[in-house]
Amino acid sequence: MTRPILAQDRRPPRTEDPPVAFVDEHAHAWRPETARARFRAGLTGPTAGVAAGHTQVNLISVPADWAYDMLLFCQRNPKPCPVLDITDAGSVTTVLAEGADLRTDLPRYRVWADGELVDEPTDVRAYWRDDLVSFLIGCSFTFERALSGAGVPIRHIEQGRNVPMYVTNRQCRSAGRLHGPMVVSMRPVPPQHLAAAIRESSLLPAVHGSPVHCGDPAGLGIEDLGRPDFGDPVEAAPDDIPVFWACGVTPQAAVKASRPPFALTHAPGQMFLTDARDEQYRVA
């Protein structure tokens, strides 16, 4: 039976949590099914670097009568919302991960009611509805292995933190009832590695592709890099350039702005691990 959303559930998101360490020091070597099993058992934390070489995805599940709006929103905004799979209504499985359950196999979820964040559980079986359509959207964690292989340092992984994410002043193209701002993730990049970061990420358009902005964060309406809207602040080296990629948390910003009656999403930075290999999405 679906758990009703009660008045006492409507509490604000946690905004003062300290940086969260990565889930396990050996997680980079896990198989994706191992990662999913451990998340199913209650392990939580950022998934950057987990099951290295396997594609990670964002999750958003909406009622079927909002699914066309979400599909159109993704189609009109392919940089932040590159779709890798869409489920049938009520399905808890995906072709991207054999035997996985979308209700249990992420480290942490978010539950939304009328555009408000009401819960952040590690299992959403109690909230699941038979009319939910799930969208699996490419994640920038997928291209981090390529960046690292090209010599680009990944500061948030070095520091054991979640990637910082920011709501920008760039509005997405609206679709039906859905509208909202683009969200970006930021990685500080040394100047000598900037070309490699742009090149390597551009070869993976299914997981956001090339950056949308490099340099002054004010160009995106971001006032303080030390205060991300999601994730953790990271320490940059003195010469590092902030580089911003479109982010799959964008549908959550659309949910907040558009206020659909119900939605389930991943918690920012705590992604779904698929069986797909990163190179499947690399273009020649």
N, C-alpha and C positions, 0 to 999 in steps of 0.2 A: 504494500500500500504506500502511495506517495505521501511523504511527510508534508503537512501543511506548513507554510511560512507564517510564523506567529509574530505578534507585535514585539515580543522581547528579542526576536532574532534581529531586528533592525538596529544594528549597532554600527558605528563607523568603522572603517578599516583601520588596522593597526598601522600607525605612522611613526612610532618611536622605537620600533624594534631595532636592536643592534645588528650590525652586519652578521650574516649567517655563513658559517663555514661550509665548505663543500661537503657533500653527503658522505664521502669516504675517500681516503687518500689513494686507494687502488681502483676507484670507480672508472677511471679512464680505460682500464683493461676489461671491464665487465662486458659480457654479451648483453644485447638489449633485453633479452628475456630475463636475464638475471636482474637487471636494473628494475624492470617492471615488477618482478616478484618481490623485490625488496621494498619498492614503493607500496605495493599492495599490502605488505606486512606492516606499513606505518612509517617507513623511513621518509624523511622530508629534507629538502634543501635545494639549492640551485643545481641545475643539471649541466652547466657549461663543462665540457670536457668529459662527461660521462659516456661510456661506451663509444669511445673515440672512433670516428669513421662511419658512424651510423647516424642517419638523419633524425633530427629532432623537429617536433612540430608544436605549434600553438593549437589550442582547442577552444571552440565556442559552439555551444549547443543551444538552439533556439526552437520555440514551438513551430510546428509545420506552417502555420499561417504567417510566420515571419521569415520563413526559409527563402522565399523568392527575393524578398528585400535584401537579405544577407548575401545571397548569391550575386545579385546585381551590384551590391555595394563592393563586394570583392572584385567582380569583373571590372568595375569602373575605377578601382583603386588597386591595381596589381602590385605596385611596389610594397605597400605595407601588408597586403592581403593576398599573397599568392597561394591559391588553393591547390593542395595535393590530393585531397580526397573529400568526398561528401557521402555521408551515410544515408540509408533509407530511414524514414521516420521510425523511431523507437529502437533502432539497431544500436547495440553497444559494442560492435566489432568494426574493424577496418581492414581493408586489404593490405594496409601498410605494416601490419603486425599480427602474425598468425597467433590465434589463441588469446589475444589481449582483450581486456575489458575496459572500455573507456570510462567506466564509473569508478574504477578502483586503482588503475595502474599508473596514475600520475602522483607525484609527491604531495601536491596540495592543489585544491580547487578553490574557485570563488563561486558563490551563489548570489544571483542578482534578482531583485524584485522591484518592478517599477523604476528601474534605473538606479536603485540603491544596492550597495554591497551589504548583504545581510549575514553571510557566514563564509568561513574559509576552512572547510573540513578537509580531511585526507581521503575521504570516501563519500561519493554522492549517491549511493544506492537509495538512501532514504528520500532524496529529492528527485530521483529520476522519474520521468514521465514518458508515456508511450508515444507521445506526439513529437518528441524532440528529434531534430535533425542536427547532426554534428558536422562541423566544418573543421578540417585539419589543414592548418595554414603553415607554410614554410617558416623556418626560424633561423635567425642569423647565427645561432650557435653552430649551425651546420657548416658554415664557411670558415669558422675559426681554425679548424685543423689545416685548411689550405693557407690561411694567413700565417700560422705558426711555421708551416713548412717552407714558406717563402722568407722566413726570418723576422716576421712582424711580431713584436711582443704583445701578448694579450694580458693587459694589466690586471683585469679583474680576476683572471685565473691565477696569476702570480700572487695576488694578494688574498686569495681565498674568499672572494666576494661575489655577490650577484652583479650582473652587468647593470650600470645605471641607465634608466629610461626616463624620457621627458615628454610631456605633452607640449606640442608646438603651437605656433600661431597659424600654421598651414591647415586650412580646412580641406577635408576630403570631398570628393564629388559625392553629393547626396544620391540616395537610391530609395525611392519610395518613402517609407517612414524613417529610414536610417540616415543619420548625418552625424558629423563630429570631426574633431581635429585629428591630424596624424600624430602618432606617437613615434619617437625615434629612440634607438639605443645608441650609446656613445662609447667609443674606444679611443683612448689617447694613443696617437701613433707618432713615432719619431719621424722627423722630416725625411730622412734618407730612406724610410720604408713606406712613405705615403703612396708612391706609384705602385708598389707591389700590393698594398692593401686594396687600392682601387681595382687593379687588374685582376687579382685573384677573386675578389667578391663579385666582380662583373661577370665572371664565367659561371656563376651560380645564380641565374636570375630567378629560379624557382624558390630560392630562400632569401629573397629581397634584393639580391644583386648588388650593384654599385652603390656607393653612398649617395645620399640626397643633399649633403652639405658638409663642407670642411671649413674649419676655422671658427671665427667669431660666433659664439652661440646666440648672440643677440639677433643674428640673421634668422633664427627660428623662433624668436621671442622667448628664449631661455635666459633667465636673469642670473641664475647661480648654479654652476655645475655641481657645487657641493651639496645641493638640495634636490636630488632627483625625485620625480613623482613616483617612481617605482624602482625597486632594486636598491643598490648601495652606492654611495660615493666612492670613487677610486682615486688613488694618488697618482698624479701624472709626473713624469720627469720634466725638468725645467723647459726643455725645448719641444716637448710633445705638442702635437696639433690635435685638437678634438675633432674626431671624425664621426659623422652621424649617419646611421642607416635607418631606413624605414623599419618599423617594428610591428610584429604581429599582436601586440597589445592594443593596437589601434581599434579593433572591434570592441574592446572593452570600453574605450573612450566613447565609441558610438552608442553603446548600450547606456552609458551614463547620460549622454546627451539626449538620446531618443526615447528612453524610458519604455522599452518593451515590458510586458507584464512579468516575464520570467526569462532567465538565461543562466547557463552554467558555463564557466570558463576555467582555464588553468590559472594558477597563481603566477604572476609575472616572474619569469626566470626559472620556473619549475615545470619543465616541459614533458611532453609525451615522447618516449623513446620508440622509434620504429625499427623494423628489420631492414629497411631500405639502406643502401650504402650511399654515402655522399656523392660518389662519382656518377651515380645514376642521374644526377641533376646537373652535372657539369656539361657545359656546351663546348664544342670544339673551337 
